[in-house]
Amino acid sequence: MAKKSQGSQTPNEKYNAEFGEENVASKVKQSHQNKVKDNFQTPDEKYNAEFGTENTGKTQK
């Protein structure tokens, strides 16, 4: 039988041992998406919070 590298059983376990236990980037992205969903009910609310304006339906030139 071939010797397993560093006691890892699967390619994923080998990756996790080298780069961290879980895919942190996807967790951060998911957490960010959940935060946006919790804080803002509509896209307009997100826009208003970001730019500090009310969406009145009028365009300024």
C-alpha positions, 0 to 999 in steps of 0.5 A: 500500500502506498503511504498517505501524505501527512495522514490525509485521507482525501484530497480535500483533507490534504487541502484543508490541512494546508490552507485551513480547515474550511473554505473561509472565503465562501463563509465570508461571502455567505455571511456578507450576503446574509447581513445584507438581506437582514439589514435591507428590505429593498434595493432602494434601501441599500442604495440609500444607505450607501449614498445617503439619498432618497430614491424619489424617481427624479433624475438630476442632470 
